[in-house]
């Protein structure tokens, strides 16, 4: 009996339009919410998208992970600066 094949999420599965949309939403969210909260939401979406992509359904998981990457990218620098400032 063969092992179930787990599909890995890699750069060729990234949906650039979804990542761009996530970046625009992140920039808007950074105007009213702290950067750490936006980064946490982005990281959560990435993990959720990769889990859905690997275990359940590729066409749904790839856009979710791409959107999460787009959300996380603009929030990463302000979050890192806030964390370094707190030291």
Residue frames relative to the residue before (quaternion, step in Angstrom):
aa qw qx qy qz dx dy dz
X 1.0000 0.0000 0.0000 0.0000 0.00 0.00 0.00
X 0.3617 -0.7603 0.5010 0.2002 3.58 -0.78 0.99
X 0.5437 -0.6046 0.4828 0.3252 3.51 -1.26 0.58
X 0.5073 -0.6152 0.4811 0.3642 3.62 -1.07 0.56
X 0.3979 -0.7278 0.5113 0.2248 3.55 -0.91 0.93
X 0.2014 -0.7648 0.6033 0.1029 3.57 -0.76 1.09
X 0.2803 -0.7777 0.5447 0.1411 3.54 -0.72 1.08
X 0.3206 -0.7635 0.5353 0.1666 3.55 -0.83 1.00
X 0.3823 -0.6848 0.5714 0.2419 3.55 -1.16 0.69
X 0.0640 0.7989 -0.5935 0.0732 3.61 -0.69 1.04
X 0.7722 -0.4018 0.2357 0.4322 3.56 -1.33 0.10
X 0.6487 0.5215 -0.3493 0.4303 3.62 1.00 -0.55
X 0.6450 0.5043 -0.3222 0.4753 3.60 1.26 -0.23
X 0.4811 0.6741 -0.4318 0.3574 3.58 1.30 -0.11
X 0.2358 -0.7518 0.6030 0.1251 3.55 -0.92 0.95
X 0.3314 -0.8073 0.4555 0.1760 3.58 -0.19 1.32
X 0.6240 0.5334 -0.3565 0.4462 3.60 1.00 -0.64
X 0.6558 0.4941 -0.3090 0.4799 3.57 1.03 -0.78
X 0.6319 0.5197 -0.3313 0.4700 3.59 1.05 -0.73
X 0.6445 0.5099 -0.3172 0.4733 3.60 1.00 -0.79
X 0.6420 0.5121 -0.3158 0.4753 3.58 0.97 -0.82
X 0.6468 0.5120 -0.3133 0.4705 3.59 1.00 -0.79
X 0.6384 0.5264 -0.3214 0.4604 3.58 1.04 -0.75
X 0.6499 0.5018 -0.3115 0.4783 3.57 0.98 -0.83
X 0.6559 0.4987 -0.3080 0.4757 3.59 0.96 -0.82
X 0.6401 0.5307 -0.3197 0.4543 3.57 1.03 -0.77
X 0.6462 0.5097 -0.3230 0.4672 3.57 0.95 -0.84
X 0.6497 0.5000 -0.3122 0.4800 3.57 1.04 -0.73
X 0.6702 0.4972 -0.3016 0.4612 3.56 0.98 -0.82
X 0.6235 0.5550 -0.3446 0.4294 3.60 1.07 -0.63
X 0.5677 0.5954 -0.3839 0.4194 3.58 1.21 -0.30
X 0.8229 0.2426 -0.1107 0.5017 3.59 1.06 -0.61
X 0.7351 0.3477 -0.1957 0.5481 3.58 1.26 -0.28
X 0.5722 -0.5919 0.4279 0.3731 3.59 -1.11 0.57
X 0.6005 -0.6096 0.3823 0.3489 3.60 -1.06 0.73
X 0.6213 0.5524 -0.3599 0.4235 3.60 1.00 -0.67
X 0.6456 0.5124 -0.3277 0.4618 3.60 1.02 -0.69
X 0.6422 0.5056 -0.3226 0.4774 3.57 1.00 -0.78
X 0.6533 0.5111 -0.3128 0.4627 3.59 0.99 -0.82
X 0.6379 0.5181 -0.3295 0.4648 3.60 1.01 -0.76
X 0.6472 0.5020 -0.3205 0.4759 3.60 0.95 -0.80
X 0.6497 0.5179 -0.3157 0.4583 3.59 0.97 -0.83
X 0.6655 0.4896 -0.3033 0.4749 3.58 0.93 -0.89
X 0.6374 0.5274 -0.3259 0.4575 3.59 1.00 -0.80
X 0.6627 0.4994 -0.3064 0.4664 3.59 0.97 -0.82
X 0.6200 0.5348 -0.3452 0.4587 3.59 1.03 -0.74
X 0.6904 0.4755 -0.2863 0.4640 3.57 0.82 -0.97
X 0.6408 0.5126 -0.3231 0.4714 3.58 0.98 -0.79
X 0.6689 0.5076 -0.3004 0.4524 3.59 0.91 -0.89
X 0.6631 0.4907 -0.3127 0.4709 3.58 0.96 -0.82
X 0.6376 0.5204 -0.3306 0.4618 3.59 1.01 -0.75
X 0.6649 0.4829 -0.3029 0.4827 3.58 0.91 -0.88
X 0.6354 0.5397 -0.3206 0.4496 3.58 0.98 -0.87
X 0.7341 0.4504 -0.2397 0.4480 3.57 0.80 -1.02
X 0.8040 0.3485 -0.1531 0.4568 3.55 0.86 -0.93
X 0.8257 0.2762 -0.1136 0.4786 3.58 0.91 -0.80
X 0.8334 -0.1478 0.2045 0.4917 3.54 0.18 -1.28
X 0.3896 -0.7663 0.4691 0.2023 3.58 -0.42 1.23
X 0.7016 0.4842 -0.3151 0.4172 3.67 0.73 -0.88
X 0.6744 0.4433 -0.3079 0.5038 3.61 1.16 -0.34
X 0.6776 0.5285 -0.2979 0.4157 3.59 0.91 -0.86
X 0.6455 0.5467 -0.3304 0.4187 3.60 0.96 -0.79
X 0.6907 0.4455 -0.3131 0.4758 3.66 0.82 -0.76
X 0.6237 0.5348 -0.3515 0.4488 3.60 1.03 -0.68
X 0.6720 0.4760 -0.2935 0.4855 3.59 0.91 -0.89
X 0.6454 0.5156 -0.3231 0.4618 3.61 0.99 -0.77
X 0.6389 0.5127 -0.3181 0.4773 3.58 0.98 -0.83
X 0.6498 0.5188 -0.3109 0.4605 3.59 0.98 -0.84
X 0.6338 0.5130 -0.3285 0.4767 3.58 1.03 -0.75
X 0.6467 0.5134 -0.3120 0.4699 3.56 1.02 -0.77
X 0.6459 0.5012 -0.3171 0.4806 3.59 1.05 -0.70
X 0.6959 0.4975 -0.2809 0.4351 3.57 0.89 -0.91
X 0.6220 0.6070 -0.3532 0.3464 3.60 0.91 -0.84
X 0.7293 0.3938 -0.2837 0.4822 3.69 0.67 -0.85
X 0.6758 0.5048 -0.2955 0.4485 3.60 1.13 -0.53
X 0.5232 0.6793 -0.4046 0.3180 3.60 1.20 -0.34
X 0.6978 0.4776 -0.2932 0.4461 3.61 0.81 -0.93
X 0.6854 0.4510 -0.3263 0.4694 3.67 0.75 -0.79
X 0.6165 0.5353 -0.3486 0.4602 3.59 1.09 -0.65
X 0.6569 0.4972 -0.3132 0.4725 3.59 0.91 -0.89
X 0.6518 0.5074 -0.3214 0.4630 3.61 0.96 -0.78
X 0.6405 0.5086 -0.3240 0.4756 3.61 0.99 -0.78
X 0.6746 0.4861 -0.3051 0.4644 3.59 0.91 -0.84
X 0.6594 0.4860 -0.3134 0.4803 3.60 0.99 -0.73
X 0.6337 0.5361 -0.3224 0.4551 3.57 1.06 -0.71
X 0.6663 0.5167 -0.3033 0.4440 3.58 1.10 -0.60
X 0.5402 0.6309 -0.4053 0.3820 3.61 1.24 -0.19
